[in-house]
Amino acid sequence: MRFGNHHLWWLGCSLGMAGVNMNFIERFQSLWQMPSPKELAAKELEEARRRFLEAQSGMEYAKRMSDYHSDRIKRLTNYLESSE
């Protein structure tokens, strides 16, 4: 995204130049403000959901690998028993 003078001109027309400066200052100051407890909880909930999906994917992968190895053991056991 490009921020050129035309963006500032448009904001200046719609808000007045004082509005642009205050908006910039407020945004700049918000970088150092502590997030509210609700914001922290929302971020933590999002992270928990992501981790849950990752864990589910891991479980699905492990289940399929377990099934694969179980089938492989059965196949090899049957092969060895039939060749005796």
Secondary structure, 3 states (H helix, E strand, C coil): CCCCHHHHHHHHHHHCHHHHHHHHHHHHHHCCCCCCHHHHHHHHHHHHHHHHHHHHHHHHHHHHHHHHHHHHHHHHHHHHHHCC
